Amino acid sequence: MKHIYLNNAATTWPKPPAVADAVYRFMTQDGANVSRGSASERDLKSLGLLFAAREQAAELFGGYENAAPQYVTFTQNVTHSLNIVLKGCLKKGMRVLTTSVEHNSVIRPLRELEANGVRVEIMPCSQKGFLSPQTLDEALKERADLVVMTHCSNVCGSLQPIEEAALICGRHGVPFVVDCAQTAGIIDINVSKLGISALCFTGHKGLMGPQGTGGIVWQPDFADRCSPLAVGGTGSLSHEETQPGIMPDKFEAGTPNLPGLAGLSAAMEYIKDKTPAAIAETERKLGERLEEGLLRINGLHITGALRGEGPRLPVYSFNIEGKDNGILARSLSDIYGIESRPGLHCSPLAHRTLGTFPQGALRLSPGCFNTEEEIDLTVEAVKELQKSR
Ligand SMILES: Cc1ncc(COP(=O)(O)O)c(C=O)c1O
């Protein structure tokens, strides 16, 4: 049976071969800890690897001049990044705004903070999954301390107007945090040009790196105002019993995921070479082909915006009348070897907004290594399942 991977919104697969090679090299040859050795050649190589990865991330996301690359923090994933940022800056009595299509990696930390006295307000998005800039502008007429939003919905692929949102936040003097889980490596984002306070990314989706990697690209003043989530050994200022305030050490207590970061560094090199624009174009074409095919299937309803109804990435969720999306996913996998993702996608609020709560939807998300043939085979498979009893 042919195997077709269409769950790239969960994690991209396959990864470029250079990523696995870099992890293997680190595990079998390099392998020294960072800033925690005798400054041997191998120690310095690890330090060099980490600094090179910071430089790459700063370059990829347009890190603030004079601040990059030390204002790049590496984390385990974007969930970890968002927890660092949200819990590091929001205190009792503060007001935070977010949208109604967020992933639980934003909503759950906010609900926890709410229980501790932070005012959380959810700005409503349209049923197609878009936030209007006017809604944000209106909400900011009352003083807020932070705005956090996803760049792209992991349910319906809708892209939020982060350029306008950054301008509006800038005008109101409110820090702006973006969850770039679905867009990092696919859409060019320049934090310093836009004035983003913290860009949170995960390494294993569009960046094509290993799981267990992620990060934050900070605006320096904002980072300086946030407190760290975890404190401990940094390999620096070891005579002090309190966490160093210097970057990047402030937010990076404990040994980093060096094998993962070796892989992420190779992945960022690959993306720089291919360019995010070329990757996005390949995925856009595959997505449009998928959308066209799905729209021809009786009783199939795509969630969110269709082509021409608003900016989106090729993340397609749908339901078929009379069919359970979990059973459909299972049949796609068992009968046709097609990997998808059913259910609520860790985004119950988004599904409520899009009208697919509590049943959720079946999600297909092509990546740049899929082919047109795979898309056509998938459409045929969904068509057969729709007809089956
Ligand atoms: C929009 C969005 N935010 C956050 C996450 C969480 O990503 P991670 O599990 O890598 O922390 C995801 C993953 O699906 C996502 O799509």
The ligand as a Tripos MOL2 file, in Angstrom:
@<TRIPOS>MOLECULE
LIG
   16    16     1     0     0
SMALL
NO_CHARGES

@<TRIPOS>ATOM
      1 C1         -1.2560   27.2980   15.9100 C.3       1 LIG1
      2 C2         -0.5180   26.3420   16.8150 C.ar      1 LIG1
      3 N1         -0.0360   26.7750   17.9690 N.ar      1 LIG1
      4 C3          0.6360   25.9710   18.8060 C.ar      1 LIG1
      5 C4          0.8800   24.6450   18.4900 C.ar      1 LIG1
      6 C5          1.6590   23.7900   19.4370 C.3       1 LIG1
      7 O1          2.8300   23.3210   18.8380 O.3       1 LIG1
      8 P1          3.8840   22.4620   19.6780 P.3       1 LIG1
      9 O2          3.1820   21.1800   20.0160 O.co2     1 LIG1
     10 O3          5.0330   22.2690   18.7840 O.co2     1 LIG1
     11 O4          4.2090   23.2260   20.9050 O.co2     1 LIG1
     12 C6          0.3920   24.1440   17.2930 C.ar      1 LIG1
     13 C7          0.5730   22.7330   16.9350 C.2       1 LIG1
     14 O5         -0.2700   22.1080   16.3510 O.2       1 LIG1
     15 C8         -0.3020   25.0200   16.4180 C.ar      1 LIG1
     16 O6         -0.7650   24.5950   15.2500 O.3       1 LIG1
@<TRIPOS>BOND
     1     1     2 1
     2     2     3 ar
     3     2    15 ar
     4     3     4 ar
     5     4     5 ar
     6     5     6 1
     7     5    12 ar
     8     6     7 1
     9     7     8 1
    10     8     9 2
    11     8    10 1
    12     8    11 1
    13    12    13 1
    14    12    15 ar
    15    13    14 2
    16    15    16 1
@<TRIPOS>SUBSTRUCTURE
     1 LIG1         1 GROUP 0 **** ****
